[in-house]
Amino acid sequence: MEAQRERNPTCGTICLKYLLFLFNILFWLAGGVVLGVGVWTLVEKSDYISLLNSSFYSASVHILIAAGIIVIATGIIGCCATLKEMKSLLIVYLILLLSIFLLEIIAGVLAYINYQELDDELRQNLKGTMQLKYQQPGEESVTQAVDKLQQQFKCCGSGNFSDWRDSVWIRAKNTTQIVPDSCCKTPSGLCGRRDHPSNIYKVEGGCIKKLEEFILSQLYILWAVGIGIAFLQLVGMMVTCCLYQNLKEDPY
């Protein structure tokens, strides 16, 4: 029994432990990036998400946050399993890695299949929301979101500034106002009465294109992080299997 306690791990086992520990640190950091992107999108861009009638984008942000938390938790479990050399915990860790990897593949395939349909839906929803809900009673959040969108992305209307001609707000207002004041390059009271390119974002295009570019940039970040995490997971699963085989039987 005493001889068993004095047995030292082999050089291979020690190397595998360090490799797996390093992997878990990188995996934990990657989870932090995913979580950070999700929280940033929810906090900073929640107004834009509210403009979309589709719940897909809002659900995607919350899934992103949940995925980041799961990845971080999995990394912590991996560190504990590595440091304590618990074979049972290594099995749990391996199953979690495999599950996350499979979910990533499924999510990637679904996103690729549905992207064009969602893009068309985005175009229709944004135009309808801006024309029907802007400056309407009980739609203060939409009005604020539209103004913020036009100012931050330097755009006017959904497709272009002429979309505002068919808006409920313009028709009901019955004034010389052509576009909202938030379309102006230098916003001021009633500045939306003049649609000259020097005054409003006329030649810069509509907000739908800018919003699509923003969403695509978020997706590129997500895809890059996802590919990096997937690669790390494959390495982690191989190292975990090797370490599991090299560990001696748990004395407990």
C-alpha positions as CSV (number, residue, x, y, z in Angstrom):
1,M,0.0,0.0,0.0
2,E,2.8,2.4,0.9
3,A,4.5,1.6,-2.4
4,Q,1.3,2.6,-4.2
5,R,1.3,6.0,-2.5
6,E,4.9,6.6,-3.5
7,R,4.4,6.0,-7.2
8,N,5.2,9.0,-9.2
9,P,3.4,9.9,-12.4
10,T,5.2,9.3,-15.7
11,C,6.7,12.1,-17.8
12,G,4.0,11.5,-20.4
13,T,1.2,12.0,-17.8
14,I,2.8,15.2,-16.5
15,C,3.1,16.6,-20.0
16,L,-0.5,15.7,-20.8
17,K,-1.7,17.4,-17.6
18,Y,0.1,20.6,-18.5
19,L,-1.2,20.5,-22.0
20,L,-4.8,19.9,-20.8
21,F,-4.5,22.6,-18.2
22,L,-3.2,25.1,-20.9
23,F,-6.1,24.0,-23.2
24,N,-8.6,24.7,-20.4
25,I,-7.2,28.2,-19.9
26,L,-7.6,29.0,-23.6
27,F,-11.0,27.4,-23.6
28,W,-12.0,29.5,-20.6
29,L,-10.8,32.6,-22.3
30,A,-12.7,31.7,-25.5
31,G,-15.8,31.3,-23.4
32,G,-15.2,34.7,-21.9
33,V,-15.0,36.2,-25.4
34,V,-18.3,34.6,-26.4
35,L,-20.0,35.7,-23.2
36,G,-18.6,39.2,-23.7
37,V,-19.8,39.5,-27.3
38,G,-23.3,38.4,-26.2
39,V,-23.5,40.8,-23.2
40,W,-22.2,43.7,-25.3
41,T,-24.7,43.0,-28.0
42,L,-27.6,42.7,-25.5
43,V,-26.6,45.9,-23.6
44,E,-25.4,48.2,-26.5
45,K,-27.5,47.0,-29.4
46,S,-30.7,45.9,-27.7
47,D,-32.5,48.9,-29.2
48,Y,-31.7,47.6,-32.7
49,I,-32.9,44.1,-31.8
50,S,-36.2,45.5,-30.6
51,L,-36.8,46.8,-34.2
52,L,-36.9,43.3,-35.6
53,N,-40.2,41.5,-35.3
54,S,-38.4,38.2,-35.6
55,S,-37.4,36.6,-32.3
56,F,-34.5,34.8,-33.9
57,Y,-31.9,37.6,-33.3
58,S,-32.9,38.1,-29.7
59,A,-32.9,34.4,-29.0
60,S,-29.5,34.1,-30.7
61,V,-28.0,36.7,-28.3
62,H,-29.3,34.9,-25.3
63,I,-28.0,31.6,-26.7
64,L,-24.7,33.2,-27.2
65,I,-24.6,34.3,-23.5
66,A,-25.7,30.9,-22.3
67,A,-23.0,29.2,-24.5
68,G,-20.3,31.5,-23.0
69,I,-21.4,30.5,-19.5
70,I,-21.4,26.8,-20.4
71,V,-17.9,27.0,-22.0
72,I,-16.5,28.8,-18.9
73,A,-18.1,26.2,-16.6
74,T,-16.8,23.4,-18.7
75,G,-13.3,24.9,-18.6
76,I,-13.5,25.0,-14.8
77,I,-14.5,21.4,-14.6
78,G,-11.6,20.5,-16.9
79,C,-9.1,22.3,-14.7
80,C,-10.5,20.5,-11.6
81,A,-10.4,17.1,-13.4
82,T,-6.8,17.7,-14.5
83,L,-5.4,19.0,-11.2
84,K,-7.1,16.2,-9.1
85,E,-6.5,13.5,-11.7
86,M,-10.0,12.2,-11.3
87,K,-10.9,9.8,-14.1
88,S,-14.6,10.0,-13.4
89,L,-14.5,13.8,-13.7
90,L,-12.5,13.5,-16.9
91,I,-15.3,11.4,-18.4
92,V,-17.8,14.1,-17.5
93,Y,-15.5,16.7,-19.0
94,L,-15.1,14.8,-22.2
95,I,-18.9,14.3,-22.6
96,L,-19.4,18.1,-22.1
97,L,-16.7,18.9,-24.8
98,L,-18.3,16.5,-27.2
99,S,-21.8,17.8,-26.6
100,I,-20.7,21.4,-27.1
101,F,-18.9,20.4,-30.3
102,L,-22.0,18.7,-31.7
103,L,-24.2,21.7,-30.8
104,E,-21.8,24.0,-32.6
105,I,-22.1,22.0,-35.7
106,I,-25.9,21.9,-35.6
107,A,-26.1,25.6,-34.9
108,G,-23.7,26.4,-37.7
109,V,-25.6,24.3,-40.2
110,L,-29.0,25.8,-39.2
111,A,-27.6,29.4,-39.4
112,Y,-26.2,28.7,-42.9
113,I,-29.5,27.2,-44.1
114,N,-31.7,29.9,-42.7
115,Y,-29.6,33.0,-43.2
116,Q,-31.1,34.1,-46.5
117,E,-34.6,33.6,-45.3
118,L,-33.8,35.6,-42.1
119,D,-32.2,38.3,-44.2
120,D,-35.3,38.7,-46.3
121,E,-37.4,38.8,-43.1
122,L,-35.1,41.5,-41.7
123,R,-35.7,43.7,-44.7
124,Q,-39.5,43.4,-44.5
125,N,-39.7,43.8,-40.8
126,L,-37.5,46.8,-40.5
127,K,-39.2,48.8,-43.2
128,G,-42.7,48.0,-41.8
129,T,-41.6,48.8,-38.2
130,M,-40.2,52.2,-39.2
131,Q,-43.2,53.2,-41.4
132,L,-45.9,52.0,-39.1
133,K,-44.6,52.5,-35.5
134,Y,-42.4,55.6,-35.6
135,Q,-43.7,58.4,-33.5
136,Q,-46.9,56.5,-32.7
137,P,-48.6,56.3,-29.3
138,G,-47.2,53.6,-27.1
139,E,-44.2,53.0,-29.5
140,E,-41.7,55.3,-27.7
141,S,-39.1,52.6,-27.5
142,V,-39.3,52.0,-31.3
143,T,-39.1,55.7,-32.0
144,Q,-36.0,56.0,-29.8
145,A,-34.4,53.0,-31.4
146,V,-35.0,54.3,-34.9
147,D,-33.5,57.7,-34.1
148,K,-30.5,56.0,-32.5
149,L,-30.1,53.7,-35.5
150,Q,-30.2,56.5,-38.0
151,Q,-27.7,58.7,-36.1
152,Q,-25.2,56.0,-35.2
153,F,-25.2,54.3,-38.6
154,K,-25.5,57.6,-40.5
155,C,-28.4,56.4,-42.6
156,C,-32.0,57.4,-43.3
157,G,-35.0,55.2,-43.8
158,S,-34.9,51.4,-44.3
159,G,-33.9,51.2,-48.0
160,N,-33.4,55.0,-48.5
161,F,-34.8,58.3,-47.3
162,S,-37.9,58.1,-49.6
163,D,-39.3,55.3,-47.4
164,W,-40.5,57.9,-44.9
165,R,-42.9,59.3,-47.5
166,D,-45.2,56.3,-46.8
167,S,-44.9,56.4,-43.1
168,V,-47.9,56.8,-40.9
169,W,-46.2,59.6,-39.0
170,I,-45.5,61.7,-42.1
171,R,-49.0,61.3,-43.5
172,A,-50.7,62.0,-40.1
173,K,-48.5,65.0,-39.4
174,N,-49.5,66.8,-42.6
175,T,-46.6,69.2,-42.4
176,T,-43.5,70.0,-44.5
177,Q,-41.5,67.5,-42.5
178,I,-40.0,65.1,-45.0
179,V,-37.8,62.8,-42.8
180,P,-37.2,62.6,-39.0
181,D,-34.7,65.0,-37.6
182,S,-32.5,62.0,-36.8
183,C,-31.8,61.7,-40.5
184,C,-30.0,65.0,-40.3
185,K,-26.2,65.2,-40.3
186,T,-26.5,67.9,-37.6
187,P,-29.8,67.2,-35.8
188,S,-31.9,70.2,-34.8
189,G,-35.5,71.0,-34.4
190,L,-37.4,70.5,-37.8
191,C,-34.2,70.0,-39.7
192,G,-35.9,67.1,-41.5
193,R,-37.8,69.6,-43.7
194,R,-35.0,69.8,-46.2
195,D,-33.8,66.6,-48.0
196,H,-30.7,68.0,-49.6
197,P,-27.6,65.7,-49.4
198,S,-25.8,68.3,-47.4
199,N,-28.5,68.2,-44.7
200,I,-29.6,64.6,-44.4
201,Y,-28.0,61.1,-45.0
202,K,-29.4,60.9,-48.5
203,V,-26.6,59.4,-50.6
204,E,-25.3,57.3,-47.8
205,G,-28.1,54.8,-48.2
206,G,-30.7,53.2,-46.0
207,C,-30.3,51.7,-42.5
208,I,-31.1,48.1,-43.6
209,K,-27.8,47.8,-45.4
210,K,-25.9,49.3,-42.4
211,L,-27.8,47.0,-40.0
212,E,-27.0,43.9,-42.2
213,E,-23.3,44.9,-42.2
214,F,-23.4,45.1,-38.4
215,I,-25.1,41.8,-38.0
216,L,-22.7,40.2,-40.5
217,S,-19.7,41.6,-38.5
218,Q,-21.2,40.1,-35.4
219,L,-21.6,36.7,-37.2
220,Y,-18.0,36.9,-38.5
221,I,-16.7,37.4,-34.9
222,L,-18.9,34.5,-33.8
223,W,-17.8,32.2,-36.6
224,A,-14.1,33.0,-35.9
225,V,-14.5,32.4,-32.2
226,G,-16.6,29.3,-33.0
227,I,-13.9,27.8,-35.3
228,G,-11.2,28.6,-32.8
229,I,-13.2,26.9,-30.0
230,A,-14.0,23.9,-32.2
231,F,-10.3,23.4,-33.0
232,L,-9.5,23.7,-29.3
233,Q,-12.2,21.2,-28.4
234,L,-10.8,18.6,-30.8
235,V,-7.3,19.0,-29.3
236,G,-8.8,19.0,-25.8
237,M,-10.8,15.8,-26.5
238,M,-7.7,14.0,-27.8
239,V,-5.5,15.2,-24.9
240,T,-8.3,14.2,-22.4
241,C,-8.5,10.7,-23.9
242,C,-4.7,10.3,-23.7
243,L,-4.6,11.5,-20.1
244,Y,-7.4,9.2,-19.1
245,Q,-5.5,6.3,-20.5
246,N,-2.3,7.3,-18.8
247,L,-3.8,7.9,-15.3
248,K,-3.5,5.2,-12.8
249,E,-6.6,3.9,-11.1
250,D,-8.2,6.3,-8.7
251,P,-7.3,5.1,-5.2
252,Y,-10.6,6.4,-4.0
